[in-house]
Amino acid sequence: MGRGRSDNYLRDFRRPKDGSYHQSMGLQSLLVSRDTQVIRVLRPTLEKLAIEVEVCRGARSGNEILLSEKFDGVIVDCDDLQGGLDLLQDLRKGTSNKNSVAFAILNGQTTTQRAFELGANFVLQKPISPLNASRCFSAAVGFMARERRRYFRHAVDFPVRALFGQESELKATATNVSEGGMALRFKGKLPKGGLSKIAFSLPGSSVSLELRGDIAWADGAGRAGVRFVEIPKASSEQLETWLGEQLEKLDRQAI
């Protein structure tokens, strides 16, 4: 199935372009390799662990995909695919997938130490057996799930109090929330002065949080993004637990 790219490319599934797959599907991986034996071994291994796989047979196509789509795990054939090693290194320089769990497939040219230096979290040596693949990805699946929770943004609709400086208060509505921040909708303009803290209660729970935050962006039309800063450990754990519960609910609904 082509998309006008010069190197061979196939998708094992299609995902919506609006980012909603973050909330409706399980773990996602990208395999960049043209080695049919590698694909034959890894696809069923990943499927058994409920990891969906997208296969790309060229480094250039892989790089284009990584610039626009988010994956929990990225698997790169470093030695037998032209540009594979560069793709692994560039992965950590991007924005969408710089924190994704990276797997390097090696075949005698690149050392394990070098692969780790370039950003790999796990290394597989060819020839890859089903047993070795299963051990590797079973060990990695927890890290991939943690990465998914980290970037997961949950659509919400609950009231928020944003405090600016010592006196100004803005009543707003949260439209999505993640471990790192939230998006707000409000009437009027943002008060002058820096945001000092933001207060809200998590829906369906008894958890109320007051967190320090910065305005990350504002569009001048009643929408803004808040980045949480210096989150107390207890608050971070409460927010992480709540988001994990919401993610599990959405995954169950998608089954």
PyMOL commands that set and color helices and strands:
alter all, ss='L'
color gray80, all
select helices_A, chain A and resi 21-24+36-48+59-68+84-91+112-117+130-151+233-254
alter helices_A, ss='H'
color red, helices_A
select strands_A, chain A and resi 27-32+51-56+73-77+101-106+122-125+154-164+168-177+181-185+195-201+208-211+213-218+223-228
alter strands_A, ss='S'
color yellow, strands_A
deselect
rebuild
show_as cartoon
